Amino acid sequence: MLEKQVEKYLIRRTAERGGVAYKWVSPGRVGVADRIVVLPDGVVWFVEVKTVTGRLSEMQKIFAADMMRLGQNYRCVWCKEDVDELLQ
């Protein structure tokens, strides 16, 4: 499955839950998550989308560690099942 297919699935499933999956681009800052998923009741996730064969870059690993250190919700989804697990 292609990364864009997993990302489209994330967008659709997020909308079905009443949320929005914003595409995130941060000029001058590499490694940020692909999407900011905003769900009802104030739940926010920073989500990186990869394929099963993909890998996180060093900058993406640093971003993930920063989010965890700051107590933020961060997840990397590798397939549709990961998206379903995230949105349960």
Z-matrix of the N, CA and C atoms (Angstrom, degrees):
N
C 1 1.444
C 2 1.533 1 109.08
N 3 1.316 2 116.14 1 137.06
C 4 1.453 3 121.63 2 -179.52
C 5 1.525 4 111.35 3 -77.72
N 6 1.333 5 115.75 4 154.04
C 7 1.458 6 121.18 5 179.09
C 8 1.526 7 111.60 6 -57.70
N 9 1.327 8 116.79 7 -40.74
C 10 1.468 9 119.11 8 -178.51
C 11 1.531 10 111.35 9 -65.64
N 12 1.330 11 117.31 10 -28.24
C 13 1.467 12 120.05 11 176.71
C 14 1.529 13 111.20 12 -70.88
N 15 1.317 14 116.69 13 -40.57
C 16 1.460 15 120.64 14 176.51
C 17 1.531 16 109.20 15 -64.58
N 18 1.332 17 116.70 16 -41.55
C 19 1.467 18 120.98 17 -179.71
C 20 1.531 19 111.30 18 -64.27
N 21 1.328 20 117.65 19 -43.33
C 22 1.464 21 120.93 20 177.32
C 23 1.527 22 110.71 21 -62.07
N 24 1.318 23 116.56 22 -38.77
C 25 1.462 24 121.12 23 177.82
C 26 1.530 25 110.14 24 -64.09
N 27 1.323 26 116.88 25 -42.88
C 28 1.464 27 121.39 26 176.84
C 29 1.526 28 110.73 27 -58.49
N 30 1.320 29 117.03 28 -45.38
C 31 1.469 30 121.76 29 179.93
C 32 1.525 31 110.62 30 -61.53
N 33 1.314 32 116.63 31 -47.23
C 34 1.465 33 121.35 32 -178.29
C 35 1.523 34 111.93 33 -64.46
N 36 1.323 35 116.32 34 -47.73
C 37 1.472 36 119.89 35 -178.45
C 38 1.528 37 111.27 36 -66.13
N 39 1.327 38 116.76 37 -35.23
C 40 1.466 39 120.17 38 176.97
C 41 1.520 40 110.00 39 -63.61
N 42 1.331 41 117.17 40 -44.28
C 43 1.470 42 121.27 41 178.45
C 44 1.524 43 111.08 42 -62.35
N 45 1.314 44 117.03 43 -38.90
C 46 1.466 45 121.03 44 178.05
C 47 1.525 46 111.69 45 -62.53
N 48 1.318 47 117.30 46 -27.92
C 49 1.465 48 122.14 47 177.64
C 50 1.527 49 111.62 48 -86.58
N 51 1.363 50 116.99 49 1.29
C 52 1.466 51 120.79 50 179.72
C 53 1.508 52 113.71 51 87.48
N 54 1.333 53 117.01 52 16.15
C 55 1.456 54 121.35 53 -177.97
C 56 1.516 55 112.61 54 -112.55
N 57 1.327 56 114.11 55 -173.79
C 58 1.464 57 122.10 56 179.50
C 59 1.528 58 107.89 57 -134.86
N 60 1.340 59 115.85 58 136.95
C 61 1.468 60 121.60 59 176.92
C 62 1.529 61 107.43 60 -109.79
N 63 1.321 62 115.96 61 93.37
C 64 1.464 63 121.12 62 -178.01
C 65 1.521 64 111.03 63 -75.70
N 66 1.337 65 116.19 64 135.75
C 67 1.460 66 121.19 65 171.91
C 68 1.512 67 106.47 66 -74.14
N 69 1.318 68 116.69 67 132.01
C 70 1.454 69 120.26 68 -176.17
C 71 1.507 70 110.78 69 -117.76
N 72 1.332 71 114.84 70 123.84
C 73 1.455 72 122.41 71 173.64
C 74 1.516 73 106.42 72 -127.37
N 75 1.305 74 117.04 73 129.54
C 76 1.459 75 121.27 74 -177.86
C 77 1.528 76 108.71 75 -121.68
N 78 1.336 77 117.17 76 94.48
C 79 1.465 78 120.09 77 -178.64
C 80 1.532 79 111.79 78 -53.71
N 81 1.312 80 115.19 79 133.66
C 82 1.454 81 120.61 80 179.05
C 83 1.519 82 114.08 81 82.80
N 84 1.313 83 117.01 82 0.13
C 85 1.476 84 120.13 83 -179.37
C 86 1.530 85 108.36 84 -133.25
N 87 1.303 86 117.69 85 107.65
C 88 1.463 87 120.97 86 179.18
C 89 1.523 88 109.57 87 -89.28
N 90 1.321 89 115.73 88 154.78
C 91 1.445 90 120.83 89 174.80
C 92 1.517 91 115.63 90 94.18
N 93 1.352 92 117.57 91 -2.10
C 94 1.462 93 118.96 92 -179.69
C 95 1.526 94 109.78 93 -67.79
N 96 1.337 95 115.72 94 158.14
C 97 1.459 96 121.17 95 179.96
C 98 1.527 97 110.52 96 -62.53
N 99 1.335 98 116.36 97 155.68
C 100 1.462 99 121.48 98 -179.70
C 101 1.522 100 112.89 99 -69.27
N 102 1.332 101 116.51 100 -37.63
C 103 1.465 102 121.21 101 -172.83
C 104 1.518 103 111.42 102 -135.49
N 105 1.317 104 115.10 103 147.03
C 106 1.460 105 121.88 104 167.16
C 107 1.520 106 105.06 105 -108.84
N 108 1.316 107 116.04 106 112.95
C 109 1.461 108 122.03 107 -177.52
C 110 1.527 109 107.96 108 -97.17
N 111 1.341 110 115.10 109 117.79
C 112 1.458 111 121.58 110 -179.30
C 113 1.522 112 107.64 111 -110.22
N 114 1.323 113 115.11 112 119.68
C 115 1.463 114 122.03 113 -177.51
C 116 1.523 115 110.16 114 -112.74
N 117 1.320 116 116.67 115 163.52
C 118 1.466 117 119.42 116 176.63
C 119 1.532 118 111.82 117 -55.68
N 120 1.316 119 115.10 118 157.86
C 121 1.468 120 123.52 119 177.74
C 122 1.517 121 113.55 120 68.18
N 123 1.338 122 117.21 121 25.88
C 124 1.457 123 120.62 122 173.68
C 125 1.512 124 116.49 123 76.98
N 126 1.316 125 117.35 124 17.59
C 127 1.464 126 120.88 125 179.76
C 128 1.525 127 109.04 126 -87.36
N 129 1.334 128 116.19 127 125.73
C 130 1.466 129 122.03 128 -178.63
C 131 1.528 130 109.07 129 -130.44
N 132 1.329 131 115.67 130 133.51
C 133 1.459 132 122.37 131 177.69
C 134 1.527 133 110.05 132 -125.48
N 135 1.312 134 117.14 133 138.87
C 136 1.458 135 123.01 134 168.01
C 137 1.527 136 105.32 135 -94.56
N 138 1.341 137 116.98 136 120.28
C 139 1.463 138 120.59 137 -171.32
C 140 1.524 139 110.91 138 -123.57
N 141 1.318 140 114.92 139 124.31
C 142 1.459 141 122.43 140 171.91
C 143 1.519 142 107.13 141 -97.51
N 144 1.335 143 117.09 142 135.97
C 145 1.461 144 121.89 143 -178.86
C 146 1.529 145 108.59 144 -111.05
N 147 1.316 146 115.28 145 128.03
C 148 1.464 147 122.08 146 177.60
C 149 1.522 148 108.89 147 -136.64
N 150 1.313 149 116.03 148 168.73
C 151 1.461 150 120.57 149 169.97
C 152 1.520 151 107.80 150 -96.01
N 153 1.298 152 116.31 151 169.82
C 154 1.459 153 120.72 152 -179.42
C 155 1.526 154 111.02 153 -58.00
N 156 1.318 155 117.18 154 -32.49
C 157 1.465 156 120.51 155 -179.47
C 158 1.523 157 112.93 156 -91.83
N 159 1.331 158 117.72 157 -2.50
C 160 1.464 159 121.20 158 -178.67
C 161 1.517 160 111.90 159 -74.78
N 162 1.328 161 115.28 160 173.05
C 163 1.461 162 120.34 161 177.10
C 164 1.525 163 108.92 162 -146.35
N 165 1.307 164 115.99 163 151.89
C 166 1.458 165 121.03 164 177.28
C 167 1.525 166 109.49 165 -79.26
N 168 1.331 167 116.09 166 136.77
C 169 1.465 168 119.93 167 174.44
C 170 1.526 169 108.36 168 -73.66
N 171 1.312 170 116.62 169 166.93
C 172 1.467 171 120.15 170 178.55
C 173 1.528 172 110.84 171 -60.39
N 174 1.336 173 117.30 172 -38.60
C 175 1.470 174 120.38 173 179.58
C 176 1.531 175 110.91 174 -67.90
N 177 1.318 176 117.36 175 -36.12
C 178 1.466 177 120.62 176 176.50
C 179 1.528 178 110.74 177 -67.11
N 180 1.315 179 117.55 178 -36.54
C 181 1.464 180 121.07 179 176.31
C 182 1.528 181 110.66 180 -64.75
N 183 1.335 182 116.35 181 -39.91
C 184 1.470 183 120.50 182 177.85
C 185 1.522 184 110.16 183 -64.75
N 186 1.344 185 116.78 184 -43.77
C 187 1.460 186 119.98 185 178.30
C 188 1.534 187 110.25 186 -60.36
N 189 1.321 188 117.64 187 -45.68
C 190 1.464 189 121.58 188 179.44
C 191 1.529 190 110.65 189 -58.98
N 192 1.319 191 116.75 190 -44.45
C 193 1.467 192 120.77 191 179.28
C 194 1.527 193 110.84 192 -64.33
N 195 1.329 194 116.87 193 -39.81
C 196 1.472 195 120.66 194 177.62
C 197 1.520 196 110.88 195 -61.45
N 198 1.329 197 117.00 196 -44.71
C 199 1.467 198 120.40 197 -178.87
C 200 1.533 199 110.58 198 -63.78
N 201 1.322 200 116.58 199 -41.75
C 202 1.469 201 119.83 200 179.41
C 203 1.533 202 110.44 201 -66.81
N 204 1.328 203 116.52 202 -40.46
C 205 1.467 204 120.59 203 178.85
C 206 1.524 205 110.65 204 -62.28
N 207 1.324 206 117.00 205 -33.88
C 208 1.461 207 122.54 206 -179.40
C 209 1.529 208 112.73 207 -86.01
N 210 1.318 209 117.03 208 1.53
C 211 1.453 210 120.99 209 177.82
C 212 1.517 211 113.99 210 75.89
N 213 1.335 212 116.73 211 23.71
C 214 1.461 213 121.24 212 179.84
C 215 1.530 214 110.63 213 -90.88
N 216 1.316 215 116.22 214 158.38
C 217 1.459 216 122.01 215 175.71
C 218 1.527 217 108.47 216 -82.29
N 219 1.313 218 117.21 217 115.64
C 220 1.463 219 122.96 218 178.96
C 221 1.520 220 108.23 219 -130.51
N 222 1.325 221 115.52 220 139.04
C 223 1.464 222 119.87 221 177.54
C 224 1.521 223 108.88 222 -149.80
N 225 1.302 224 115.61 223 142.52
C 226 1.458 225 121.98 224 169.23
C 227 1.521 226 106.45 225 -105.23
N 228 1.328 227 116.60 226 125.50
C 229 1.461 228 120.70 227 177.48
C 230 1.525 229 108.58 228 -106.37
N 231 1.326 230 114.97 229 133.71
C 232 1.459 231 122.16 230 -174.87
C 233 1.528 232 112.51 231 -109.24
N 234 1.345 233 116.65 232 -14.40
C 235 1.461 234 121.02 233 -175.94
C 236 1.532 235 109.15 234 -162.60
N 237 1.326 236 116.35 235 174.48
C 238 1.464 237 121.00 236 179.81
C 239 1.519 238 111.89 237 -60.01
N 240 1.315 239 117.16 238 -37.35
C 241 1.469 240 120.56 239 -179.80
C 242 1.529 241 110.86 240 -62.25
N 243 1.332 242 117.50 241 -36.88
C 244 1.464 243 120.96 242 176.86
C 245 1.524 244 111.17 243 -65.01
N 246 1.336 245 116.04 244 -38.41
C 247 1.466 246 121.17 245 177.29
C 248 1.530 247 109.05 246 -62.86
N 249 1.323 248 116.73 247 -46.99
C 250 1.468 249 120.61 248 179.49
C 251 1.514 250 111.48 249 -59.67
N 252 1.332 251 116.72 250 -41.71
C 253 1.466 252 121.25 251 179.28
C 254 1.540 253 110.64 252 -64.35
N 255 1.310 254 116.68 253 -42.97
C 256 1.465 255 121.40 254 179.19
C 257 1.532 256 111.66 255 -60.16
N 258 1.320 257 116.26 256 -40.56
C 259 1.462 258 120.62 257 -172.04
C 260 1.529 259 113.67 258 -91.81
N 261 1.323 260 118.41 259 6.09
C 262 1.472 261 121.25 260 177.62
C 263 1.508 262 110.34 261 -72.87
